Amino acid sequence: DWRALADPKATTIVYMGVRTLQALANRLCAEGLDPNTPAIIIERASWPNERHLTSTISKLPQAAEAAAIQAPALVIIGQALRDHKSEL
């Protein structure tokens, strides 16, 4: 249910979303999610070399590509993240 995922009150977590991140961002924005919605990608969550990259949903795919983010990774999207600081 893409409309439910694009709900501005929701926080969405996507497991293993690196390869499909651009399509995910495009679809969520097309369904009405504000392109400035905060988003984080967490590479290798809970590993010693874990990395976080914070952006907006519209800019996260390009930022992840520039940072060479690789799977495994979690993508978290929602206003609940608005105060998170990047650790990358």
C-alpha positions in Angstrom: 0.0 0.0 0.0 2.1 2.9 -1.3 -0.2 5.6 0.0 0.2 4.2 3.5 4.0 4.2 3.1 3.8 7.8 1.9 1.8 8.9 5.0 3.7 11.9 6.5 3.0 10.6 10.0 4.5 7.2 9.3 8.0 6.0 9.8 9.0 3.4 7.3 11.9 1.0 7.4 13.1 -0.9 4.4 15.5 -3.8 4.7 18.0 -4.4 1.9 16.9 -1.3 -0.1 20.2 -0.2 -1.6 19.6 -1.4 -5.2 16.1 -0.1 -5.3 16.6 3.1 -3.4 16.0 5.4 -6.4 12.8 3.6 -7.4 11.6 3.7 -3.8 12.2 7.4 -3.4 10.6 8.2 -6.7 7.5 6.1 -5.9 7.0 7.5 -2.4 7.3 11.1 -3.7 4.9 10.3 -6.5 2.4 9.0 -3.9 2.6 12.3 -2.1 5.5 12.0 0.4 7.2 15.4 0.8 10.6 15.2 -1.0 12.1 16.9 2.1 11.1 14.1 4.4 14.1 13.0 6.5 15.7 9.7 5.6 18.7 7.7 6.8 20.5 4.7 5.3 22.3 2.5 7.8 25.0 0.4 6.3 26.0 -2.8 8.1 23.8 -2.0 11.1 25.2 -3.3 14.4 28.6 -4.2 12.9 31.8 -2.5 14.1 32.1 -0.6 10.8 28.4 0.6 10.7 27.8 3.8 8.8 24.9 6.2 8.8 24.0 8.6 6.0 21.3 11.2 6.7 19.5 13.2 3.9 16.1 13.7 2.6 14.2 11.0 0.7 14.7 12.8 -2.6 18.4 13.3 -2.1 19.3 10.0 -0.4 19.7 7.9 -3.5 22.4 10.2 -4.9 24.1 10.6 -1.5 24.2 6.9 -1.0 25.7 6.4 -4.4 28.3 9.1 -3.8 29.2 7.5 -0.4 29.4 4.0 -2.0 26.8 2.6 0.4 26.5 -1.2 0.0 24.2 -3.9 1.3 23.4 -4.9 3.9 21.6 -1.7 4.7 18.4 -0.4 6.3 16.6 2.6 4.9 14.5 4.6 7.4 12.1 7.3 6.2 10.0 9.7 8.3 9.7 12.9 10.3 10.8 11.0 13.4 14.3 11.3 12.0 14.3 15.1 11.7 16.9 15.7 14.4 19.3 12.8 13.6 22.8 13.8 12.7 24.9 11.9 10.1 27.8 9.8 11.3 29.2 9.0 7.9 
